[in-house]
């Protein structure tokens, strides 16, 4: 198998070409939009549930994840987006620093990762709705037919919104960001309101307990880093549709970093205050806590239901962001003729990649239906998330490798502190990949689970390599 590993002949020429192609795209995103989008994208609702499974050691593990991965990621993204503010983000950075084969595989893994997350949309939204309605709707979480129906409705709506472009999409993201922060504020304040109903000493938001470095705890901690604290680079995919991307994307990272860290740490403490570690719902921990918390203070159920529905709004906004980014990756690969030009065709009015949008929508639905075949909801969710996490982690290995090994091609020297930070992020990413085949919650067969994750990753990447080789031969 032969692949082209020749570095770009002229970085400046490639940058000018990408900028010229991006000129036709509408510049819809400003700093305010980017900050809210970062919050929606990075602050996942289920990571506070997984962090709560390690008890009060969670604060130390969150801090370790922030120092060893989160801050290095922020530094790397700010450095790279200022150096190369190009539509396609990490895809373009990889192409300029290494070669188009690395870039294509980065784009492929990012694309497959986002598809795997999008496929779980119906499951997550259905879980939130069931908690909002109450105990009588618990059956919804186990109804595959209903989950599939909700998935069809949501994906259809995302296709329509993506076709209209970020002029509409950014408002979905902004509303989702504001609602998400409001919901987290309720989650964080709820233990203070219900303190008399909480077991004495259980609510300790700033407790620092020396961590136990067991295999289970390291597994969870790696997921906090590579799951909960990732996403800064994803927004850079839309750099060509952002006003002053080199400045505003970097500033959005700086502004959102402390907000996101506090939301995660304090939100996890609230989960621990209301739910025993062995009873946490990893699909919907926040709806679970809000449901229990509002019942404990005797408030009207409607108030709790509205707060829980806020999670649903955020989930829809998050899926919209994933969907938007995932339709741009085939578009930029089409610019390089690594995919058919069909993927790069723009809607005549809205200037969005219409063919790519329809293709992503169809694949999302198919994978969502297949993921529910023959397994329970919790196992299906974890299988999708772990396999998707490995795809994402592979792209992070490349991202951190750029400041470490790819600066020569760019004729730029990375500062020493950035190299140290990227080395730390690279090591944490490897640890995550090692533990991605190990389930956190109980599954039918741990070996079967591991083989499914490994097989999914290997087959998907083999398909990516085959597509690349066929396109290069043409």
Beta strands, then each sheet from edge to edge (+ up, - down):
end
